[in-house]
Structures are given as C-alpha cells and as structure tokens.
Amino acid sequence: MPRIIAVTSGKGRAGKSNLALNLGIALGMMNNRVQILDTDVGPAKIDALLGINPRWALEDVVHGKADVEDLIIRTEYKVELIPARSGMQEITDITKPQVDKLIKAISESSRHTDFLLVDTDSGISTAVISLLMAVPEVIVGVSPEANSLTEAYALIKVLKKNGFEGRLSMFASMVKDSASGRMIYRKISSAVQRFLDTHVGYVGCVCVDEKLIKAVAEHEPVIVRFPTADVSRCYRVIATTILSQQSAAMDCEKFWTRLLRLIIKTPKPEAMRSASYNGENKASSLETTIQHILDEQRRTRLLLERLLHKIDQGPLDSEFSDGPII
C-alpha cells in the first residue's frame, strides 16, 4: 500500500508544486516507487513545470476514451504523473458502474507504489478541503509573507474543525537559510498549539535559490538540472525526513473511492457532507463551516498577529511555553 501525502498551502506562491515534483524525484532516487496526482489547476501545476501537455484526463477514462494506462505519464525521472486538470470537476451524469470501474482500475495502478503525492490547489475552498480530508497526511507550505502565515493557520484550523485526524506537517518556503525556516515553523507551531491545541510537524525548508527559477523556466526539475544546488539539497533533506517518519499508510482503493466520489459530480445534496480519511462523515455543511471559519479568522487575525509579533520580539513567556520544542 502506498503512503499518501497531500502537499498544499493556504496561499499561492508557497512552492508546493515544486516541492511535490522535486520531493517525488528525490524519493525516486532513493529507490522508492512514486506517483504524483496533479489536481492543481493553477499556472504552476506539475505538467507545466515539466513542459508537457497531457493528452488525457480523468474524464476521458470515465467516458471510455482512454484507459488508465493511457492517463499515467511515465517521466524520465522515475516518477509517474497522473494529471487531473480542471476536468476532474466537470465529470457529470455518469453511472455507478462507470465510477466503480474507474476506482478499480486507477487503484490497481497505484497498488504497488511506495508514495502517492497529491498536489492540490491553494486555499481553503470546498474542493481543496474535501480532498485533504480524504488523505492521511498533509504537508502545508508556508512562505515568510505575513499573509502566508495567517492563511496557513486558517487552513489548518478548517481541517481541525472538520475532524481531520491525520498527520499535519509544514515546510518553510523561500527562506534565506534553515534558521529562517525554523523561525517560520516556530510561529505557526506556537499559534496552532496555543489556539487549536494541535501539533504540526516540520519536514524542512526550501531556500531561495536563483537556480530554481532557472530550472522552472527551462521546464526541468531543479533537483535534476542542478543537483548540487542548495535548493536541491533542501528537497533531499525533506525526502530523508519523510522517509524517517512512521508510515501512515491506508488502503489505496479506499483512498481513490473517497477521492473520486468527492470529485465526480452527482445530483447535489441539500447540504454537502465532509468526509474524513477514517471514513467518518460530518453532517454539517462544509461550505457553511468554511464561511464561519473565515468570519472567525477576520476577528482573530489581530490576535494572531500580536502573537507572531511577540514571538519575533524574543523568547516565548510561560503563557506560550507549552508548544513543541524547536
């Protein structure tokens, strides 16, 4: 069974797609079988980073225009790419046998994979949160921007409010060095521990490096184009950290069942139910929950910013000393 990890962020430009791609390649270099499910519809999605234009999408498989084997792109980097594109949200009016056939075929293709990395859209839309609730591990990208910090906090809060019980981790992006990355983690970790009573792990940082910009422009993974660059070393360190963690594996067919049923449109219920990866459903509307969270976020933003300012000024006092040791 593969280890399924979603890479996401509360705000765009946090480097999540580059992380998913280069992390996948780093894991592949360490003799792991890796698939990347690209659900990001933004301009920096993984197929764009690789300079490829997928011929098929999931709806083509559903409607019998292509097989799962046609959908999967086998890259030269020992990583398989499953492009979802925006078409994932356009599948309508299909029968249950068609859905079951797709689930069986695509789960079989992932059965012997060691890692399935899921690159999501940024933000806390219903689609993103529903997808994240279907996975056992989530890694959140956070940059030094103040908005990135608060949006990451809001994302984690929405997940916890909806009963997410999996592993939560973060990586610091676009930092000047590892110490700066640790500082960002300290801010997020302290706020989450203080206000949500939740632990967030740390997998590492991705340092600012012009070689990453050059590799993106050349549509080549930086870990391949510039293997000795500082940013490439960052990706390898993150891969090593993830390999050192205890696996939170889950049944691959159950994952695809939950994920595809979230994605494929059926007659819309009166109130959308959110689904957690442990199979439990929440009766409350996810849209309503997100709106409540956004309203609360606006009311608590100043409080969170005061906490972050307090952390910047010096050591935490006893009021905030119960967070994880950095």
N, C-alpha and C positions, 0 to 999 in steps of 0.2 A: 504494500500500500504506500502511495506517495505521501510525503509531508507537504501539506497545502498551506501556502503562506500568501496573504494578500499584501500588496505594497500600495499605500495610499497617502493622502495628505489633505489637510484641511484647506489649503490654499495652493493655487498653481505655482509653478516655478520652484518647486521644492526638490526637484531632481529625482522623483520617484520612478519615472520610466527608464532613465539612465541607470538607476540602481537596479531595477528588475532585470534589465538586459545584461549589465556587466556582472551583477551577482550571479545570474544564471550561468554565464560563461565561466566565471571563476569556479563555481560548483562543478561544472562540467570538466574543467581542467583538473579537478580533484577526484576524478573517476566517478562522478555521480551522473545519473541519467536525469535530464532536466527538460521540462516543458514549461513554456510561458503562455498563459492565456491573456491575450491583449484585449481588454474591454474598454480601454481609454479611447475616446473619440476626438481627443484634442490634437493639436498640430504636432506635438512631440511624442505621439504614440510610437510603439516599438517598430512597426513596419516602416514608418517614416524615418526613424533613426537608422534603420538598415538600408534605406533607399529602395525598398521593394514595394510593389503594388499587388497585394493578394488578389488572386483571380476569384476565389470562392469565399463565402462567408457562411455562418451557421444556417441562415435561412435557405441557402442553396442545398444544404444537406437535408434539411427538413422536407423540402419540396421535391427531393429526389433528383435534383440537377447535378449533384456531386456526392461522392462518398466521403466518409470521414478521412480516409487516406488522402483524398484529393485536397481536403481542407488543411491538413497539417503541413506546415512548411519546415522542411529539414534544412537547417542552415549549415554553413561550413564550420560553425563554431561548436558543434556537438550539442546544440540546443534546438529543440523543436518549438516552433511558434504556432499557436492556434489563434488566428485573427478573428475577432468577434465583430469589430466595427460597429457602426450605428445600426446596422441591420439587425442586431440582436434585439433591438427594441421595436422592430417592425414586423415581427412574426405574429400573425393573427390567423384565427379561424383554421386551426389545424386540429386533427383528431388525436385522441388519446393514444391509439396505436402508433401514430407517427411520432409522438413525443416519446413513448416508450422505446421505439426503435432507435431514436437518436440517442437517448440516455444510455442504452445498452452498448451501442457502437462507440460512442465517444468515451465512455468509462472504460471500455476494454482497451482503448488506445492508450490510456493513462495508467493501466493497472501495474505495469512493470516499471513505472517511472519512480525515481527516488524523490524528486522535488517537482511540485507543480506551483509555479509562481503566478499570481494573478495581479496584473497591473490594472488598477481601477482609475476612474475619473477622480478628479479632486473635488473636495467639498462635501457637504452633508445633505445631498439630495436624497430623495426616497430610494432611487435606484442604487446609489452608492451604498447607503446604509443597509439596504436589503441584501446586497451582495456580500458585504462584510459580515453580516450576521450569519452567513452560510459557511464561513471558514473558521477553522480552529485557531489560526494565528494571524495577527495583523501587525504590520510594521508601518508606523506613521513617519513621514518625512517632515522635518521642521527646519526652516532656514532662520537666520538671525533677525529677519524682519519682525517687528512687533506684531503685525497682523498675522504672520505665520504662526507665532506662538499662541495667540488667542484663538485662532481658527483650529489649530491642532487640539487645544484644550476643549473647544466646543465639540469637535468630532469625537473625542474620547468620551465626553460627557453623554452625547447622544447614544453611543454604543452601550455605555453602562446603564443608562436609563431604560434601554430596551432589553436588558438582561444578558448582554454579551458576557460569556464566562470563559472565553479562550485566553490565549496569551497575547498581551499587548506589549509592544516594544516600539522604540523610535530610533531614528538615525538623524544626526545633525548634518545639514547640507550647506554647501557654500560657506564653509568656515575657513579661517586662515590657518588654524592648526588644531591638534587634538584637544588642547586645553580649552579652546573656544567652544569646541563641540561639547565637551563635558559641562561647560557653563550653561549652554542651552538645555542640556538634559537636566541639569540641576534645577533650572527654572520650571520646566514642565513637570518633572517628578515631584517637586515640592508642592506645586499648585494642585496637581492631581491627588497627591497623598492628603493634602490638607482639606480640600473641598469635596473630593469624591471617595476618599478612603480606599484608593486603588493604587496598586503598584504598576509602574511602567518600566520595563527593562530597557537596556541600552545596548545596541548592537555595534555602534561605532559612528564614525563621521566620514563625510566626503569633503575633502579640502578643495578650495578654489584653485583651479589649475587651467591655464590657457590651453593646455593640450586637450582637455575635454571639449572645449569649444571647437577646436580644430578638428577633432575626430568626428564630432557631430556634423560639422559642415561637410566632411568627406564621407558621411554615411557609413562609418565604420566604428565598431565598439572601441572605446579608448583603451580597454584592457588588452586588446589585440594590436591596435595601431601603435600605442605607446606603452608597452608592458612594464617598463621601468619607471614610469612617471609616478609622482606622489599620489595622484588620484587613483591610479591603477592599484597601487599598494593598499589604499583605503578600501577598495572593493574586495581585495583578497582578505584583508583583516576581518571585514564584515562576514565574508563567507566562512572563515575559520571560526568566528564567534557563533554563527548559526549552527555549524556542524558540532560545536561543543555542547549545544543545548540538548536537553532531553526531547525526543521527538514527540510531537502532539499529533500523531497520525490518526486518520479517520478513514472509514470505508470510502473508496473512491466513487463507487456507484451512488452512494448516498449523497455525496457532495454534488455530483452532477445532477442528480434528481432534484435536489433543493435549488441549485443554481438555475437550472434551465426552467424550472417551474416558476421561479421568480422573474425570469426574463421573458418567457413566451407569454404573450398576452392571451388571456381568456376573458370571457364576459366579466366586466369589472364589478367586484362586490361593493356593497354599500360602504363598508369600512375595510381598508386594507389591513391585513394582519401581518405583523413582522414575525420572521422565523429565525430562531437561533440555531446554531450548528448542532446543539444537543437534541434537536427535534422538538423543542417546546415552542408553542405559538403564543403570541400575546394578543389579547382581544382588542386592545386599544388601537386606534388609527395611527399609523406611523407618521402620516402627514401632520396630524394634529400634534403628536408628540414633538416632532421637529419644530413646529411653529412655537410651541411652548418653550422649547429649549432656546430658540432664537430670541424670544422675548426675555427670557431669564438671562441669556447671555448679555443682552444690552444693559440689563440692570446691574449685572455683576462685573461688567468689563472694568469699571474703575477700581473695584475691589481687587481684581486680579492684577491689574497694572500696578497698584500700590504694593502688592506682594512682590511682584517682579522687581520693582524699584528697590524694595527693602533688601532683596537678595543681592542686587547689584552693589548696594552700599557696603555690604560687609557680611560677616558670618550670621547665620540664622540664630535668632534667640530661641529660648526654650519653647516658645509657642509653636515654632515650626521645626522642632528638632526631631520629630518622630518619623520623618521621611527616610528613604533608603540611604545608606551610606554611599557616598560617591568616591 
